[in-house]
Amino acid sequence: MSSAASSPKPAIAIIETIGSHGGMHYYTDNQAHALVNQGHATTLYSLPASTDVGARYRKVDTFKAIYGSDPKAIRGLRLMRDLTTSLLAAKKSGAKVCIFHLFKMDIFELYAVRLCKLLGMKSMAIVHDVARLDQPNQRPQLGRIAAACDLLIAHNGFSQTALLAALDGAPANVTVVPSGNYIAQFPDPPSKVQARERLGLPQDKLVILFFGNPRREKGLHVLLEALVAHRDDARLLLLVAGKMKPEEEAEYRAFASEHGLNDRIRFDIGHVDDADAPAYYRAPDIVALPYLRIYESAVALMAMSLERPVLASDLPPMRDVIGDDARGLLFAASDAQSLSARIGELLANPEQLTDLATNAATYAARDRHWDVTGRMLSAQAESL
């Protein structure tokens, strides 16, 4: 028997600090199961989540009270405490490789990867946002994080190129591993009719969904501007769902009122529970992603996993996902007129949505299967 066949695969610890607070629990649940399927003993250190039930990996809820209204300094100290607890526990349990998820490139993420190295474990860091989307020039610790990490992972070629450019020649080991679908989380989703009944939506309208936190770079204002030309078309309804700051809600509601859009928009403001998420994704005919900037879209993959096409800005990451209008429709980024024209096409020819939805679901199931991602992550972990 070869030594490779007889050697166990390295145990892996996933250190993830967002969890259900920001919808990351679906991703890390899939990631952990993908690694288990490849033969790795896997432990996820994160926050409590609905995905904990039935997990085939070990789950440890180490992060506590790091979000909320307490002073930022206090929450920061708690985060440092819980990162330390997680990494010490990972080392004690025999983990050889730690996987981190990077969003802010801040001092906390730097502390985590450096402590991992100090403890003698290897590190793989998945770079979700090369730079903060709300502060594109702010990535204060990127070079130091790259120097401390054994491997940086981008989700696509665009993000890899942006990451290498941001590193500006600093030494780093960078590769691409695509993110996977969300099909496993929703094995029995409602039909469109059932979803609309649950949410109290009309059955006879073309419903467009905007889902998630509407930070400026997510482009909700572009979508609202695009609707103005269709404000008198009673066939159309935009559903806006997710958490929103009070000042943002006031701004968007004021725009809707001033431009005669109140009958064309429904705002469902607030946290969307996991139990309601399938209904929100299955109720619409198409999901709008009018982003101004993006590195990868979990919303796009969630929509496709639930057999819904996307209406998206023609940014490189979106082109990769959608193809040439095969699994959704593209419009010129930041261009409300271009988006408005696409909405007009949907109103004129809603029959095209059937093929788009089928193609989207096929792509999610085949090209974004977690077995593919799991094999790639496993190979990288074994190579360190």
Secondary structure, DSSP 8 states (H G I E B T S, - for coil): --HHHHS----EEEE-S-GGGTTTHHHHHHHHHHHHHTT--EEEEE---GGGTT-SSEEEE---S-SSSS-HHHHHHHHHHHHHHHHHHHHHHT--EEEEEESS--HHHHHHHHHHHHTT-EEEEEES-SSBTTBTT--TTHHHHHHH-SEEEESSHHHHHHHHHHHTT----EEE------GGG-SS---HHHHHHHHT--SSSEEEEEES---GGG-HHHHHHHHGGGTT-TTEEEEEEE---HHHHHHHHHHHHHTT-TTTEEEEES---TTTHHHHHHSSSEEEE--SS-S--HHHHHHHHTT--EEEE--HHHHHHHTTTTSEEEE-TT-HHHHHHHHHHHHH-TTHHHHHHHHHHHHHHHTT-HHHHHHHHHHHHHH-
